[in-house]
Amino acid sequence: MKLLIADDNEKMRTMLKKLVKGLADEIVECNDGKEAVAMYAKFRPDYVLMDIQMKEMDGITATKLIKQSNPAAKVIIVSNFSDQKFRNAAGNAGVMGFVPKENLLDVLNFVI
């Protein structure tokens, strides 16, 4: 499995890598949504773990662009922002799942 992690917090990217280490053959990281869109086009991962709040471009906008380029893209939002407003925006962008950062183990429910 190929995985793209987009989060502006290096410690969070490290935790996510450790969480999925045994599942992913290749993991690519980036720290903003704009870079995530470019890396998705180049790397074509099986899954994207996407934060919402990032510099340059937020994760919701990045998800919309990724889904426009590939409607079958599997994007999972992993965010500190878990209120209904953000969940609705993520759903409208086409994500396959939404995981609050305080429940990181729930990521495994989507990528296993």
N, C-alpha and C positions, 0 to 999 in steps of 0.2 A: 504494500500500500504506500502511496505517495501522499504526503501531508504538507500543507502550507499553514504556517502560524503567523497571523498578523496581529501584533500587539505592540504598543509603544513602551511597554514595561518589560525590560530585559529579564527581570526575575520571574515574571509571569510566563514569559516564553520558555524559560528554563524549566519551570514547574510543569508546564504543558508537555514539553518534550519528554520529561521523566515519566509522566503519566502514560503516554502513548508509545514509549520507547520499544516495547516488545511487539507492538502492532504494526508500526510503520517501518518500511525498508529505507525510505528516503524522507527527510524532513527539511524543508526550507523555511527560513524565517524572514520577516520584514517588520518594519516598525511604523508603517503608516498605510492608509488605504490606497493611496496612489501607487505606491510600490507593490501592494498586494495585487492590484489589477494587472500590472505589468508582469509580475511573477507568475500569476495564474496563467496568463497567455503563453508564457515561456515554458513553465514547468508542468502544466496540466495535471494538478494533483487530484487524487481521488476525493479528498476532503479539504475544506478550509475551515480553520478555527479563527474567527474574526472578532476582534474587540470592536466596540462602538466608538468610543472617544479616542481619536488619534489626530495628530497634526496632519497638515496637508489635505487629507481627505478622511472623513469619518467612515466607519465600517458599514453603515447603512448605504451610503452612496456607493462605496466600493462594491458591496454585494449586488446592488442594482446593475452596475456596469458589468460585473462578472456574469450575472445571470442573462444579461442582454447578449453577451458574446457566446454563452453556452447555457441554454435553459436547463440542461441536466446537471449543472454544477451543484455540488453538495456543500453548502455553506452552513456552518453552525456558529451562531453568535455566542461568545463567551464574554460576559460583561458585568461590571459592577452596577450598571443601570438596569434594573429588572422590573421597573414599574410598567403598567399596562401600556402607556404611551410608547415606550421603547419596544415592547413586545409587538404591538400593532405595526409599528414602522418596520420592524424586522420581518414580520409576516408578510407585509405588503411588498417588501423587497425580494421575497422568495426564499427565505432561509428554510432549512429543513428542521432546525431546532434552535432552542434558546437555552443557554445554561448560565445561571448566575455564578459569578466567580467563587462565592462561598460554597458552592456545590460542585466543584470541579470534577469529582468522580462521575457525575452524570454525563460527562463527555463520552465516556465509554459506552453508554447506552446507544449512542448514535454511530460510533465508528467500529463497533464489533460486529 
